[in-house]
Amino acid sequence: MPGVGPRSAERIALWMVRARNDQPEHISRAIADTRQSIRSCNLCGFFAAEEVCEICADSSRSAE
């Protein structure tokens, strides 16, 4: 994962294994849900929940 070095990854993994609450499960579910619901905008390539992102779909913006 970009931006997470080996030491940070190890700390995250240890925290997830040792956590006594269900927070790690909530985080993993949120990541999985995001992967399924977010895609690239067909026009600009930015993140979008639909085929076209909110910026490209905004008719009040100029198409430059």
C-alpha positions, 0 to 999 in steps of 0.5 A, a space after each residue: 500500500 503506497 505511503 505505508 512502510 514495513 514498520 507501519 504495516 506491522 503496527 497496523 497488523 498487530 493492532 488488528 490482531 490484538 484489538 479486543 473490539 470490532 473496530 478492525 472488522 468495521 474498517 475492513 468492511 468499509 474498505 471492501 464496500 468502498 472498493 465495490 462502490 467507487 470507480 473512475 469517472 468515464 470523462 476525467 478518471 477521478 473517483 466517482 460513485 457513478 459512471 461520471 463524477 459529480 464535477 463532470 456531471 455539473 452542468 453549471 461548469 464550463 467544459 474546458 
